[in-house]
Amino acid sequence: MRTLRSALSRILSPTIGTRFAGVLIAGILIAGIPIAGAVVSIPASALHAQERPEVTRETVERWMVDLSNRGRWGANDELGTLNLITPEHRVSAAGLVREGLSVSLSHDYLKERAEDATSPFGHELLGSPQGGFLSDRYTIAYHGYAHSHMDALCHYSSDGLMYNGISRETVDLVQGCVRLGITNVKQGIVTRGILMDIARLKGVEYLEPGTPIYVEDLEAWEEEAGITVGPGDVVFVRGGRWARRAQEGPWATGRLAAGLHASVAPWLRERGVAMLGSDYTNDVYPSGVQGVVQPIHLLTLVTMGLWLFDNLDLEAVAEAAAEQGRWEFMFVAAPLAVPGGTGSPLNPLAIF
């Protein structure tokens, strides 16, 4: 029955999803129509019965108030939703390690300029290859659409304010982010990670650029995977960006990319998601919200204090999760301890 439900959810319009597939199956059974070998005819009107949520700039502005975590953990809090990762969460996450399999969630840093890597990773070898001692110099502008990285809460602001009402004026050109910087996470992140493989859910290798991901997609994946997102979890949403790049080559992911629709933001707040990551930059491009380019970035970093991972490579962990038959794992990440940093490149790990 579950196999049929999954198959129907992939055949049907994404607006219908797994839940509708379950209703359809129930209807077939009630009607006495045999399941095996049956050809089910679905009226076209049913495929568009559920309208997409409309989000406007005014909606986003209202959510900036309604979803705000300002003051939730105190007037001076700089951790935001990382407060949801308790010692108990870390202990519980350690219990998810059964095979001792460690999988990287970082893509190899792109050294060649490309349409999706306009600021390639700089690597200069120091010393002679014939010598007995070698070193090198790395230079990287990691924010953007190429490199796997973590955003600190000071990375984004709105109307001069960052998370928890902290003024943008606290940012110093010399010292960087005096408040809300990356060193707040110097002790690292250890908790339960959950992979939500939306490309797999829809039966494709990758989502086409520009494809929005909605709450119903995330909840359909929960049902498919038999897992529920809860407080303190780090959620990773796979669209298959790197699989597409391997087949089709680079493209301007800053203008056209699969990602979360703005309407997902209240769900993230309701579920208590501690961190969010994807193989793109989390927002769908174009955003679908006139006048707001990155509503997910805005509503997570500024409104909720929810930290982000961008441009992760989720191909290996998707393969490992499928082989293991489970989509949860112990997650470990440790950003560089750069005083005043707006984020950090890093190599996060999923441990099964």
C-alpha positions in Angstrom: 0.0 0.0 0.0 2.8 2.4 0.9 4.5 1.7 -2.5 1.3 2.6 -4.3 0.9 5.7 -2.2 4.4 6.8 -3.1 4.0 6.0 -6.8 0.7 8.0 -7.0 2.2 11.0 -5.1 5.0 11.2 -7.8 2.5 10.8 -10.7 0.1 13.5 -9.3 0.8 17.2 -9.4 3.1 18.3 -6.6 0.1 20.4 -5.3 -1.6 17.1 -4.4 1.3 15.1 -3.0 1.3 12.0 -0.8 -1.6 13.0 1.3 -3.9 13.2 -1.7 -2.5 9.9 -2.9 -3.6 8.3 0.4 -7.1 9.8 0.0 -7.3 8.5 -3.6 -6.3 5.0 -2.6 -8.9 5.0 0.1 -11.5 6.1 -2.4 -10.5 3.4 -4.8 -10.9 0.8 -2.1 -14.2 2.1 -1.0 -15.4 2.0 -4.6 -14.4 -1.6 -4.8 -12.0 -0.9 -7.7 -9.2 -3.5 -7.7 -5.8 -2.0 -7.0 -3.5 -4.5 -8.9 -3.3 -3.7 -12.6 -5.9 -0.9 -12.3 -5.6 2.2 -14.5 -6.8 5.1 -12.4 -8.1 8.0 -14.4 -7.7 11.3 -12.5 -9.7 14.3 -13.8 -7.5 17.3 -14.7 -9.5 19.5 -12.4 -8.4 17.4 -9.4 -4.8 18.0 -10.2 -5.2 21.7 -9.5 -7.7 21.5 -6.7 -5.3 22.9 -4.2 -4.1 26.4 -4.9 -0.6 27.5 -4.1 -0.2 29.8 -1.1 0.2 33.4 -2.3 2.9 35.4 -0.5 3.2 39.1 -1.0 5.7 41.6 0.4 3.0 42.6 2.9 2.8 38.9 4.0 6.5 38.8 4.6 6.4 42.0 6.5 3.7 40.6 8.7 5.6 37.4 9.3 8.6 39.4 10.3 6.5 40.3 13.4 4.5 37.1 13.8 7.5 34.7 13.5 10.0 36.8 15.4 12.1 35.2 18.1 13.2 38.6 19.4 13.5 38.4 23.2 12.6 34.7 23.3 15.9 33.7 24.8 16.7 37.1 26.4 17.5 40.6 25.2 21.2 39.8 24.7 20.8 36.4 23.0 23.1 35.8 19.9 22.5 32.1 19.4 18.9 32.3 18.1 17.5 28.9 17.2 20.7 27.1 18.2 19.2 27.5 21.7 16.9 24.6 20.7 19.9 22.2 20.5 20.1 21.1 24.1 22.7 18.7 25.7 19.9 16.1 25.6 19.6 16.6 21.8 23.4 16.0 21.4 23.2 12.8 23.5 20.2 11.6 21.5 22.0 12.4 18.2 25.0 10.3 19.3 22.6 7.4 19.6 21.9 7.6 15.8 25.4 6.4 15.0 25.1 2.6 14.3 27.4 1.9 11.3 30.2 4.4 12.1 29.8 5.8 8.5 30.9 9.4 8.1 29.7 11.4 5.0 30.8 14.9 4.0 28.1 17.4 3.1 30.6 19.8 1.5 31.2 20.2 -2.2 34.9 20.4 -3.3 35.6 24.1 -3.5 35.5 25.4 -7.1 38.8 26.8 -8.3 37.7 27.6 -11.8 35.6 30.6 -12.7 32.1 29.5 -14.0 28.7 30.9 -14.3 27.8 29.7 -10.9 31.3 30.4 -9.4 32.1 34.1 -10.2 34.5 34.2 -7.2 36.4 31.0 -7.4 38.4 29.6 -4.5 42.0 30.9 -4.6 44.8 28.4 -4.0 48.4 29.4 -4.2 51.2 26.9 -3.6 54.0 28.3 -1.6 57.5 26.9 -1.9 59.0 24.7 -4.5 57.4 21.4 -5.5 61.0 19.9 -5.5 61.6 21.1 -1.9 61.0 19.1 1.2 58.4 21.5 2.7 55.3 22.8 1.1 52.6 25.2 2.2 49.9 27.2 0.5 47.7 30.3 0.7 43.9 30.1 0.5 41.7 33.0 -0.5 37.9 32.7 -0.6 34.9 34.9 -0.9 32.5 32.2 0.2 29.1 33.9 0.3 27.2 33.5 -2.9 26.2 30.6 -5.0 29.3 28.4 -5.3 30.9 27.4 -2.1 29.6 25.3 0.8 29.4 27.6 3.8 27.5 28.7 6.9 25.8 32.1 7.4 26.2 33.8 10.7 23.3 35.8 11.9 25.0 39.1 11.2 25.1 38.2 7.5 21.6 39.7 6.9 19.7 42.7 8.2 16.5 44.6 7.5 15.9 48.3 8.1 19.2 48.6 10.0 18.4 45.7 12.4 19.7 42.2 12.6 18.4 39.3 14.7 17.0 40.1 18.2 16.8 43.8 17.3 20.6 44.2 17.3 21.6 47.3 15.3 23.6 47.0 12.1 25.7 49.8 13.5 27.4 47.3 15.7 29.2 46.0 12.6 32.7 47.6 12.4 34.7 47.8 9.2 37.8 46.7 11.0 36.5 44.3 13.6 33.6 42.9 11.5 30.5 41.6 13.3 31.0 42.6 16.9 27.7 41.0 17.6 26.1 37.9 16.0 29.4 36.8 14.4 30.5 33.2 13.6 32.6 32.8 16.8 29.3 32.3 18.7 29.4 28.8 17.2 33.0 28.1 18.0 32.0 25.1 20.1 30.4 23.5 17.0 27.0 22.1 16.2 26.1 18.5 17.2 22.5 17.4 16.8 20.1 15.3 14.7 20.3 16.0 11.0 17.4 15.1 8.7 17.7 14.9 4.9 14.6 15.7 3.0 15.3 14.5 -0.6 12.7 16.3 -2.6 14.1 15.2 -5.9 13.8 11.6 -4.8 10.3 12.3 -3.6 9.3 13.4 -7.1 11.1 10.6 -8.8 13.7 12.7 -10.6 17.5 13.0 -10.4 17.2 16.7 -9.8 14.6 19.5 -9.6 14.6 21.9 -12.5 16.0 25.3 -11.7 13.3 27.6 -10.5 11.2 24.8 -8.9 9.6 26.0 -5.6 9.4 23.6 -2.7 6.3 23.9 -0.5 5.2 22.7 3.0 3.2 19.9 1.4 6.4 18.6 -0.3 8.2 18.6 3.1 5.3 16.8 4.8 5.0 14.3 1.9 8.7 13.5 2.4 8.1 13.0 6.2 5.4 10.5 5.4 7.6 8.8 2.7 10.6 8.6 5.0 8.7 7.8 8.2 10.3 10.7 10.0 9.1 13.9 11.7 11.0 17.1 12.0 11.1 18.4 15.5 12.8 21.0 17.8 16.6 21.2 17.6 16.8 19.4 14.3 19.0 20.5 11.4 17.1 20.1 8.1 18.8 19.6 4.8 16.7 19.9 1.6 18.0 18.3 -1.5 17.0 19.6 -4.9 19.9 17.8 -6.8 21.8 20.9 -7.8 25.2 19.2 -8.1 23.7 16.2 -10.0 22.3 18.6 -12.5 25.6 20.5 -12.8 27.4 17.2 -13.5 25.0 16.5 -16.3 24.2 19.9 -17.7 27.2 22.1 -16.6 27.1 25.3 -14.6 24.4 27.9 -14.9 23.5 31.2 -13.1 22.1 29.7 -9.9 21.8 33.2 -8.4 19.1 33.9 -10.9 17.4 30.5 -11.4 17.5 27.8 -8.7 15.2 25.3 -7.0 14.5 26.1 -3.3 12.0 26.8 -0.6 9.0 28.9 -1.2 8.5 31.8 1.2 5.4 30.0 2.6 7.6 27.4 4.3 8.9 30.0 6.8 6.0 29.6 9.4 6.5 25.8 9.2 10.2 26.1 10.1 9.2 28.3 13.1 6.4 25.9 14.1 8.6 22.8 13.9 11.5 24.4 15.9 14.1 23.8 13.2 17.5 24.8 14.6 19.3 25.2 11.3 18.5 24.9 7.6 20.7 23.8 4.7 20.4 22.9 1.0 22.4 22.3 -2.1 21.4 25.7 -3.4 21.0 28.8 -1.2 17.7 27.7 0.4 15.6 30.3 -1.4 13.9 29.5 -4.7 14.9 31.9 -7.5 13.0 33.8 -8.6 11.4 34.0 -5.2 7.8 34.5 -6.4 7.4 37.4 -3.9 7.5 40.7 -5.7 9.9 43.1 -4.0 11.6 40.4 -1.8 14.5 38.6 -3.4 15.4 36.2 -0.6 12.4 35.9 1.8 13.7 32.7 3.3 17.1 34.3 4.2 15.3 37.3 5.6 12.8 35.4 7.7 15.3 32.9 9.0 18.4 34.9 9.7 16.8 38.2 10.8 13.4 37.3 12.1 13.9 33.9 13.7 17.6 33.8 14.3 17.8 30.5 12.3 21.2 29.8 11.0 21.8 28.7 7.4 24.0 26.4 5.3 24.3 27.2 1.6 25.6 25.3 -1.4 26.1 22.0 0.4 26.7 18.8 -1.6 23.9 16.4 -0.6 24.6 13.8 -3.3 26.7 11.5 -1.2 24.6 11.7 1.9 21.4 11.0 -0.2 23.1 7.9 -1.5 24.2 6.8 1.9 20.7 7.5 3.4 19.0 5.4 0.7 21.4 2.5 1.3 20.8 2.7 5.0 17.1 3.1 4.6 17.0 6.0 7.1 17.1 9.7 6.6 18.3 10.8 10.1 21.8 10.9 11.3 24.2 12.5 13.8 25.2 15.9 12.4 28.5 17.6 13.2 29.7 21.0 12.0 32.5 23.3 13.2 33.0 26.7 11.5 36.2 28.5 11.5 36.7 30.6 14.6 37.2 34.0 12.8 36.4 36.9 15.2 33.9 39.2 13.5 33.2 36.8 10.7 29.9 36.9 8.8 30.0 33.1 8.3 32.5 30.4 7.4 33.4 27.8 4.8 33.3 24.4 6.4 33.1 20.6 5.9 30.0 19.4 7.8 29.5 15.7 8.4 26.6 13.3 8.6 27.4 10.2 10.7 25.3 7.1 10.4 
